[in-house]
Amino acid sequence: MSLPINGITSSFQDFQRQQQQGFADFKKDFDQSFKEYQKSFKQAFESYQEELKSNWSQPLITDRHLWVEYYQDNTSRSIVDFENNEIRIELDNKRTDDPSNKAVELLFNVMSRSINDAVENDEVTQRAISNAGLPNDSLGLSGHDRVLSEVNPAHIEEKLGNAKVSHRQEPSSDGDKRNIIILTVPLPATRTTDKAREFLPLVNRYAKQYNIEPALILAIMHSESSFNPMARSHIPAFGLMQIVPGSAGKDVAQEVYGEIRVFTPTYLYNPENNIRAGAVYLNILNTRYLRQIDNPESRLYAVISAYNTGAGNVSRTFTGNSNSPARAAQIINTMQPMQVYSHLHSQLPYEETRKYLEHVAKRTIAYRNFN
């Protein structure tokens, strides 16, 4: 019995078209879902910031390098500034019976806050989750997983001895002025090193699993979040390695779970999930998008840049309008590594990415001696 070859070919082509259309429809649905995700975070951020303006001339909200919590109907707040390595407790003098004791109480709460509690108390995240109808799963962390390092209450008094007290006036919802007492407490000079060491076992585990240099992961965590597990950007990106659910997160989910999914904030605030996602994405950049770059050092500079701005933008830096990784690799492979670095550092389209490349490259070298 002979088979109708033309019929088989036609059926296969129909099957291919159906598969392609199905993927296109799925991608469209995914992109739409992420747009709604982004919209929810933007609305939550803007509405909360607008509420804060009645009491604060600078309505600070948690970002990549600040972790901010508000109290007493948004009239007092705590700010952990990871870049300046300090905690600021800002109290409304009129609404606080005993400012000294209240400052100590808030300082202890901040220093001992678990990541679980910090996420539950994060107003923007909770509003966005509710508005977008996202699952608000448990982070799966113990109470010992803290935003800051483990705190010994006996050290609080010692820290208060190094505190600075100042005053500032702020607006009030009734149109009057409020007197704010500011307690500024320095964090340990070793905080960054302590947090890097705290996360090192997870870094080493996933660096080995996905064939990524541990120093690169640490350098990216340092640059993206200053080792702040509560870090969040407006994009939104979440956690230690600032994973964007709609771009890096999409590729990571496909690699790890075999399906495209939008990672929830609670998933990405979990340090282990976040570090794993970052390691997977670096592996994808290294072995898929930028694999045709021959020299490992040249590829490292391209990977660092692509982590911040995408592989397409890195390719266009060398090719002009074309975002072909293969064409970019051909050009890069004619250059020495430091020529590649210099070209990226001067020609990448965004100043943020140029500075990012510089910081991460330097920190990668520094963390190679870290243990």
C-alpha positions in Angstrom: 0.0 0.0 0.0 1.5 3.3 -1.1 1.1 6.4 1.2 -0.1 9.7 -0.3 3.1 11.7 0.3 1.5 15.0 -0.8 -1.3 14.4 1.7 1.1 13.7 4.5 3.1 16.8 3.7 0.0 19.0 3.6 -1.2 17.6 7.0 2.2 18.2 8.5 2.2 21.8 7.3 -1.3 22.3 8.7 -0.1 20.9 12.0 2.9 23.3 12.0 0.6 26.2 11.3 -1.7 25.2 14.1 1.2 24.9 16.5 2.6 28.3 15.5 -0.8 29.9 15.8 -1.3 28.3 19.2 2.1 29.6 20.4 1.3 33.1 19.0 -2.0 33.1 20.8 -0.4 31.9 24.1 2.3 34.6 23.8 -0.3 37.2 23.2 -2.3 36.1 26.3 1.0 36.0 28.4 1.9 39.5 27.2 -1.5 40.8 28.1 -1.4 39.2 31.5 1.9 40.8 32.3 0.6 44.2 31.1 -2.2 43.8 33.6 0.4 42.8 36.2 2.4 46.0 35.5 -0.7 48.1 35.5 -1.7 46.8 38.9 1.7 47.7 40.4 1.7 51.1 38.8 -1.7 51.9 40.1 -0.9 50.6 43.6 2.4 52.6 43.7 0.8 55.8 42.5 -2.3 55.6 44.7 -0.2 54.8 47.8 2.3 57.6 47.1 -0.5 60.1 46.6 -1.9 59.1 50.1 1.5 59.6 51.7 1.9 63.1 50.2 -0.6 64.5 52.8 2.0 63.8 55.5 5.4 63.6 53.8 7.2 66.0 51.5 9.1 63.0 50.2 6.7 60.1 50.2 9.4 57.4 50.0 8.3 53.9 49.0 10.4 50.7 49.0 12.7 50.5 46.0 15.8 48.6 45.0 18.0 50.1 47.8 15.4 51.4 50.3 13.1 49.4 52.5 10.4 51.6 53.9 7.5 50.9 56.3 4.9 53.3 57.7 3.1 53.4 61.0 0.4 55.3 62.9 -1.8 56.2 60.0 1.2 56.9 57.8 2.5 59.6 60.2 5.7 57.8 61.3 8.1 55.5 59.3 11.2 53.5 59.3 13.7 53.6 56.4 16.5 51.2 55.8 18.9 52.8 53.4 21.1 50.0 52.1 23.3 52.2 49.9 24.2 54.6 52.8 24.2 51.7 55.3 21.9 53.2 57.9 18.4 53.0 59.5 16.3 56.1 60.0 13.3 56.1 62.4 11.1 59.2 61.7 8.5 59.8 64.4 5.6 62.3 64.6 6.4 64.0 68.0 2.7 65.0 68.7 1.4 61.4 68.0 4.0 59.7 70.1 3.7 59.7 73.9 7.2 58.5 74.6 9.4 59.2 71.5 12.5 57.6 73.0 10.9 54.3 73.8 8.9 54.3 70.6 12.1 54.8 68.6 13.8 51.9 70.3 10.7 49.7 69.7 10.6 50.5 66.0 14.4 50.1 65.7 14.1 46.6 67.2 11.1 45.7 65.0 13.0 46.8 61.9 16.2 45.0 62.8 14.4 41.7 63.6 11.7 41.8 60.9 11.3 38.6 59.0 11.0 38.6 55.2 7.5 37.0 55.6 6.3 39.9 57.8 8.0 42.5 55.6 6.1 41.2 52.5 2.8 41.1 54.4 3.3 44.7 55.5 4.4 46.0 52.1 1.4 48.1 51.0 2.2 48.3 47.3 2.8 44.6 46.9 -0.4 43.7 48.8 -2.6 46.1 46.9 -1.2 45.0 43.5 -1.7 41.4 44.3 -5.3 42.1 45.3 -5.9 44.3 42.2 -4.4 41.8 39.8 -6.0 38.8 41.4 -2.6 37.1 41.9 -2.2 34.3 44.3 -0.7 35.5 47.6 1.1 32.3 48.5 3.3 31.8 51.5 6.9 32.6 50.9 7.7 29.3 52.6 10.3 31.0 54.9 10.9 30.6 58.6 10.9 33.5 61.0 14.7 33.3 61.1 14.9 34.6 57.4 15.3 38.3 58.1 15.6 41.3 55.9 18.6 42.3 57.9 21.1 40.0 59.5 20.3 38.2 62.8 19.9 40.7 65.6 21.0 40.3 69.2 18.7 42.6 71.3 21.7 43.3 73.6 23.3 45.2 70.8 20.4 47.6 70.4 21.7 49.8 73.2 25.2 49.8 71.8 23.8 51.0 68.4 21.8 53.7 70.1 25.0 55.1 71.5 26.1 55.8 67.9 22.7 57.2 66.9 22.1 60.8 65.7 19.0 62.7 66.6 17.6 65.5 64.4 14.3 67.3 63.7 12.4 68.2 60.6 9.0 69.7 59.8 6.6 67.9 57.5 3.1 68.7 56.2 0.0 67.5 58.0 -3.3 66.4 56.5 -5.0 69.2 58.4 -2.8 71.8 56.7 -0.6 72.4 59.8 3.0 71.4 60.3 4.3 68.3 62.1 7.5 68.1 64.0 9.4 64.9 63.1 12.0 63.4 65.3 14.6 61.5 63.3 16.8 58.8 64.8 19.6 57.8 62.4 21.4 54.6 63.3 24.4 53.3 61.4 24.3 49.7 60.2 27.5 47.6 60.8 30.2 48.4 58.3 30.3 44.6 57.6 26.6 44.4 56.7 27.2 43.9 52.9 29.8 41.2 53.6 27.6 39.6 56.3 24.6 39.3 53.9 26.8 38.1 51.0 28.1 35.3 53.3 24.6 34.5 54.5 23.4 33.9 50.9 26.7 32.2 49.8 25.4 28.6 50.3 22.5 29.3 47.9 24.7 31.1 45.5 27.2 28.3 45.4 24.5 25.7 45.0 22.8 27.3 42.0 26.1 28.6 40.5 27.3 25.0 40.3 23.9 23.7 39.0 23.7 26.2 36.2 27.5 26.6 35.5 27.7 30.3 36.5 30.6 31.8 38.4 29.5 32.5 42.0 31.4 35.8 42.0 29.2 37.0 39.1 26.0 36.2 41.0 27.2 38.0 44.1 28.3 41.0 42.1 24.8 41.2 40.5 23.0 40.9 43.8 25.3 43.6 45.3 24.6 45.9 42.3 20.9 45.2 41.9 19.7 45.3 45.5 22.6 45.9 47.9 21.6 42.4 49.2 18.1 43.7 50.1 15.6 40.8 49.8 12.7 43.3 49.8 14.1 45.2 46.8 11.5 46.2 44.2 11.6 48.5 41.1 8.8 50.2 39.3 9.1 47.9 36.3 8.3 45.8 38.5 11.3 43.7 39.3 11.6 41.8 42.6 14.1 40.6 45.1 17.9 40.2 45.4 18.6 39.8 41.7 15.7 42.0 40.5 13.9 39.4 38.4 11.3 40.9 36.0 8.4 38.4 35.7 7.6 39.3 32.1 11.0 39.0 30.5 13.7 37.2 32.4 11.0 35.4 34.5 9.4 34.1 31.4 12.6 32.5 30.1 13.4 31.1 33.6 9.9 29.6 34.0 10.2 27.8 30.7 13.6 26.5 31.6 12.8 25.4 35.2 9.2 24.3 34.9 8.8 23.6 31.2 6.1 26.2 30.8 5.7 29.9 30.5 4.3 31.5 33.6 4.2 34.8 35.4 6.1 34.6 38.6 4.3 36.1 41.6 5.9 38.6 43.9 5.7 36.1 46.8 7.7 33.6 44.7 10.4 36.2 43.8 10.7 37.7 47.3 11.9 34.2 48.5 15.7 34.5 48.4 16.2 30.9 47.2 13.7 31.2 44.3 15.2 34.6 43.4 18.8 33.4 43.4 17.9 30.3 41.4 16.0 32.4 38.8 19.0 34.8 38.5 21.4 31.9 38.0 19.1 30.3 35.4 18.8 33.6 33.4 22.5 34.1 33.4 22.9 30.6 32.1 20.3 31.3 29.4 22.2 34.4 28.3 25.6 32.6 28.4 24.6 29.4 26.6 21.8 30.5 24.4 21.5 34.2 23.4 25.3 35.0 23.6 26.8 31.6 23.1 28.5 32.4 19.8 30.9 34.8 21.5 34.1 32.8 21.7 36.2 34.5 24.4 34.8 33.8 27.9 35.8 37.3 29.2 34.2 39.0 26.2 31.1 37.0 26.7 31.1 37.9 30.4 30.9 41.6 29.6 28.1 41.0 27.1 26.2 38.8 29.7 26.5 41.5 32.4 25.2 44.1 30.0 22.4 41.9 28.7 21.2 41.1 32.3 20.5 44.8 32.6 19.2 45.8 29.2 18.6 42.6 27.2 20.6 40.6 24.6 19.0 42.6 21.7 20.3 45.9 22.9 23.8 44.4 23.4 23.7 43.1 19.8 22.6 46.4 18.4 25.5 48.1 20.2 27.8 46.3 17.7 25.6 45.9 14.6 23.6 49.1 14.5 19.9 48.4 13.8 20.2 44.6 13.7 19.6 42.7 17.0 21.1 39.5 15.5 23.3 37.8 18.2 25.1 35.9 15.5 26.1 39.0 13.6 27.1 40.7 16.9 29.2 37.7 17.8 31.1 37.8 14.5 32.1 41.4 15.3 32.9 40.7 18.9 35.1 37.7 18.0 37.4 40.0 16.1 38.0 42.1 19.2 40.1 41.7 22.3 38.1 41.5 25.6 39.0 44.9 26.8 38.0 46.3 23.4 34.6 44.7 23.9 34.3 46.2 27.4 35.4 49.6 26.2 32.9 49.5 23.3 30.0 48.5 25.5 31.0 51.0 28.2 30.9 53.9 25.7 28.2 52.8 23.2 25.5 51.1 25.2 22.4 53.3 24.8 21.6 53.8 28.5 23.8 55.5 31.0 22.3 53.1 33.7 23.6 50.1 31.8 27.0 51.6 31.2 27.4 52.2 34.9 25.9 48.8 35.7 28.6 47.1 33.5 31.3 49.0 35.3 30.1 48.2 38.8 29.3 44.5 38.2 32.6 43.8 36.3 34.6 45.4 39.2 32.6 43.6 41.9 32.9 40.2 40.1 36.7 40.5 40.3 36.4 41.4 44.0 34.1 38.6 44.9 36.4 36.0 43.3 38.3 36.1 46.5 35.2 35.8 48.7 34.5 32.8 50.8 
